[in-house]
Amino acid sequence: MPAVLRTSLPLPNRREGKVRDIYDIPPGKTPSGAIPRLLIVATDRLSAFDVVMPNPLPGKGQLLTEISARWFEFIEARRLIPTHVLSQDPSDVPGLDREQADSIRGRCMIVRRCRVVPVECVVRGYLEGSGWNEYRETGRICGIALPQGLRRADRLPEPIFTPATKEAVGKHDENITFERACDIAGRETMMRLRDVSLAIYRAAHEYALSRGVILADTKFEFGFPEGPAPDSASSSLMLVDEALTPDSSRYWPAETWKPGGEQPSFDKQFVREYLLGLVAQGKWNKSAPGPQLPQEVIEGTMARYREARDRLFG
């Protein structure tokens, strides 16, 4: 199947995120009223350091959609929070012919339109990435004091909620304190999102560990559904975008976990390391446009994504 770098469907109001293309589609009819809907298509684009790379990773969109769908089911089955997913069948989209529907089959979701909270909800259970860098400089992450003497990839005493700004494509998300997140989105909303994010992380970490995988950290997005009130009485908030994919999470093989250095991973750390090598050589500056990825980096990244899927749900 050919790679999909971007889509061009005969649907209104197309917009392009780092990885996903989004379209408006007609509302869905329910007994309580019309539900505003979107079509989200996961392309084969890859972003790193908030920059979209110029060449696609063939099949990545299908893998992300499959992994997200399984985790959305996991989260809803445990009644942690409602999700925005309505369907994965492109035949449910008015205005697409069979060829167009088939071109996005396996990489699309029909979802409830939500007003997205403009804060990235990051949960860290282990010390890595920007959290590790911040800890080395200040002994804190997003204003949260941590014990002295922690090593890279150490498990934290408890998972921590470390929000970040939600920036446009090409701009870098910034770690912020919980108080700053409350200023952006409101204290009541952020307290709810902190509790839900930590609950999802704990449940997912326990499940992943039972499959031989460490979920080191992850990032969630949430929103308020538009239209009639959701059927669920538990919360008006919904989990949106993606769930616990290798794009939004760090996954490590449990059997090789050894704190004190970089860990083997089943995520896009492989491509990050390649890009950091280019930065060190002065060949890239972490700004758009991104460099062309060599075939071995594309294949190596996809192999890691497939292993994450197979270990978690195979």
VEXGUZA-265162 format. One record per residue (C-alpha): residue in one letter; x, y, z. Coordinates in steps of 0.2 Angstrom, whole numbers, padded with zeros to 4 digits, always signed. Last residue first. Example, Ala and Ser with C-alpha at 12.3 -4.5 7.8 and 13.67 -1.06 7.14 Angstrom:
<rs>
S+0068-0005+0036 A+0062-0022+0039 
</rs>
This chain:
<rs>
G-0003-0047+0099 F-0009-0032+0109 L+0005-0024+0119 R+0019-0034+0112 D+0013-0034+0094 R+0009-0016+0094 A+0025-0010+0102 E+0035-0022+0090 R+0026-0014+0075 Y+0031+0003+0081 R+0049-0003+0083 A+0050-0010+0066 M+0043+0006+0059 T+0057+0016+0067 G+0070+0005+0060 E+0063+0005+0042 I+0062+0024+0042 V+0079+0025+0049 E+0086+0013+0037 Q+0078+0022+0022 P+0087+0038+0026 L+0076+0053+0033 Q+0076+0069+0023 P+0079+0083+0035 G+0066+0094+0043 P+0061+0111+0036 A+0058+0117+0049 S+0069+0120+0064 K+0078+0108+0075 N+0095+0116+0070 W+0101+0103+0057 K+0118+0099+0049 G+0129+0106+0063 Q+0136+0089+0067 A+0128+0088+0084 V+0111+0093+0076 L+0113+0079+0064 G+0116+0067+0078 L+0101+0073+0087 L+0091+0069+0071 Y+0097+0051+0072 E+0093+0050+0091 R+0076+0057+0088 V+0073+0044+0074 F+0076+0030+0086 Q+0067+0039+0100 K+0051+0037+0089 D+0044+0023+0099 F+0048+0005+0104 S+0063+0009+0115 P+0081+0003+0120 Q+0085+0013+0135 E+0097+0028+0137 G+0107+0028+0153 G+0108+0026+0172 P+0093+0015+0174 K+0093-0003+0167 W+0077-0009+0158 T+0082-0024+0147 E+0068-0036+0151 A+0055-0022+0152 P+0056-0017+0134 W+0054+0002+0133 Y+0039+0012+0127 R+0039+0031+0127 S+0023+0039+0122 S+0014+0051+0110 D+0021+0044+0094 P+0022+0026+0100 T+0003+0027+0104 L-0004+0029+0121 A-0021+0037+0115 E-0024+0048+0100 D-0034+0064+0097 V-0047+0066+0111 L-0051+0060+0128 M-0068+0067+0133 L-0074+0080+0146 S-0092+0081+0151 S-0089+0069+0165 S-0096+0053+0173 A-0114+0055+0167 S-0110+0046+0150 D-0123+0049+0137 P-0114+0065+0131 A-0123+0082+0132 P-0130+0088+0116 G-0118+0097+0104 E-0100+0100+0107 P-0089+0089+0117 F-0077+0097+0129 G-0059+0092+0125 F-0044+0082+0131 E-0027+0078+0125 F-0015+0065+0132 K+0004+0063+0133 T+0014+0048+0138 D+0028+0042+0149 A+0039+0027+0153 L+0026+0014+0148 I+0037-0001+0152 V+0033-0017+0141 G+0034-0035+0146 R+0015-0038+0143 S+0011-0037+0161 L+0021-0021+0161 A+0009-0014+0148 Y-0006-0018+0158 E+0001-0010+0174 H+0007+0005+0164 A-0010+0007+0156 A-0020+0007+0172 R-0007+0019+0180 Y-0007+0031+0165 I-0026+0032+0164 A-0028+0036+0182 L-0014+0049+0181 S-0022+0058+0166 V-0039+0057+0174 D-0033+0065+0191 R-0023+0079+0182 L-0037+0082+0169 R-0050+0084+0184 M-0038+0096+0193 M-0035+0105+0176 T-0054+0108+0173 E-0057+0115+0190 R-0042+0126+0190 G-0045+0134+0173 A-0038+0131+0156 I-0024+0144+0154 D-0021+0150+0172 C-0023+0132+0178 A-0010+0126+0166 R+0002+0140+0174 E-0002+0133+0191 F+0002+0116+0186 T+0019+0122+0180 I+0024+0123+0162 N+0034+0112+0149 E+0034+0121+0132 D+0028+0114+0116 H+0039+0119+0101 K+0033+0128+0086 G+0032+0120+0069 V+0014+0115+0070 A+0005+0125+0082 E+0008+0124+0101 K-0001+0115+0115 T+0008+0121+0131 A+0014+0108+0143 P+0008+0099+0158 T+0018+0088+0170 F+0008+0076+0180 I+0019+0065+0190 P+0019+0046+0192 E+0025+0041+0210 P+0042+0037+0217 L+0049+0040+0200 R+0057+0025+0190 D+0074+0029+0185 A+0077+0031+0166 R+0092+0044+0169 R+0097+0043+0187 L+0090+0050+0203 G+0102+0058+0215 Q+0091+0070+0224 P+0072+0067+0226 L+0060+0076+0215 A+0053+0094+0217 I+0038+0097+0205 G+0040+0115+0197 C+0037+0108+0179 I+0050+0095+0183 R+0062+0098+0197 G+0080+0095+0203 T+0084+0111+0193 E+0097+0108+0179 R+0097+0089+0180 Y+0079+0088+0183 E+0075+0099+0167 N+0085+0088+0156 W+0077+0072+0163 G+0060+0079+0161 S+0064+0084+0143 G+0068+0066+0139 E+0068+0053+0153 L+0065+0051+0171 Y+0051+0037+0173 G+0033+0038+0178 R+0029+0054+0168 V+0012+0060+0164 V+0009+0074+0151 C-0007+0083+0148 E-0005+0095+0134 V-0014+0111+0137 P-0026+0120+0125 V-0042+0110+0131 V-0050+0105+0114 R-0067+0110+0110 C-0074+0094+0104 R-0081+0086+0088 R-0087+0068+0091 V-0076+0057+0081 I-0075+0047+0064 M-0059+0038+0064 C-0047+0035+0050 R-0031+0025+0046 G-0038+0007+0043 R-0048+0013+0028 I-0042+0029+0021 S-0040+0025+0003 D-0054+0013+0004 A-0066+0027+0007 Q-0060+0037-0007 E-0061+0022-0019 R-0079+0018-0013 D-0085+0036-0015 L-0085+0048-0001 G-0098+0061+0001 P-0106+0055+0018 V-0094+0046+0029 D-0100+0030+0037 S-0091+0020+0023 P-0075+0027+0032 D-0078+0014+0046 Q-0069+0018+0062 S-0084+0024+0072 L-0089+0036+0086 V-0073+0040+0095 H-0072+0055+0106 T-0068+0046+0122 P-0077+0044+0138 I-0066+0044+0154 L-0059+0030+0166 R-0074+0019+0163 R-0063+0003+0163 A-0070-0003+0146 E-0068+0015+0140 I-0050+0016+0143 F-0046-0001+0136 E-0057+0003+0120 F-0047+0019+0118 W-0031+0009+0120 R-0036-0003+0106 A-0042+0011+0095 S-0025+0021+0098 I-0015+0006+0093 E-0024+0002+0077 T-0025+0020+0072 L-0006+0022+0075 L-0002+0007+0065 Q-0013+0012+0051 G-0005+0029+0050 K+0013+0022+0051 G+0010+0011+0035 P+0023+0019+0025 L+0034+0031+0035 P+0033+0048+0026 N+0046+0060+0019 P+0048+0078+0023 M+0049+0077+0042 V+0036+0087+0052 V+0045+0098+0066 D+0039+0098+0084 F+0055+0090+0090 A+0050+0075+0079 S+0036+0074+0068 L+0031+0059+0057 R+0019+0059+0042 D+0011+0043+0037 T-0006+0050+0038 A-0019+0047+0052 V-0036+0053+0046 I-0048+0062+0057 L-0066+0064+0051 L-0076+0076+0062 R-0093+0076+0070 P-0106+0088+0077 I-0119+0077+0086 A-0137+0081+0081 G-0150+0078+0095 S-0155+0068+0110 P-0162+0054+0100 T-0146+0053+0090 K-0142+0060+0072 G-0124+0062+0067 P-0118+0079+0061 P-0112+0081+0043 I-0093+0080+0041 D-0079+0092+0045 Y-0061+0086+0040 I-0045+0083+0049 D-0028+0078+0043 R-0017+0070+0056 V+0002+0069+0059 K+0008+0087+0063 G-0010+0094+0061 E-0018+0098+0044 R-0034+0106+0041 R-0048+0102+0029 N-0064+0113+0030 P-0075+0104+0019 L-0075+0086+0012 P-0070+0081-0006 L-0054+0072+0001 S-0036+0077-0002 T-0025+0068+0010 R-0007+0070+0015 L+0009+0060+0016 V+0000+0043+0013 A+0012+0029+0009 P+0007+0017-0005 M+0000+0000+0000 
</rs>
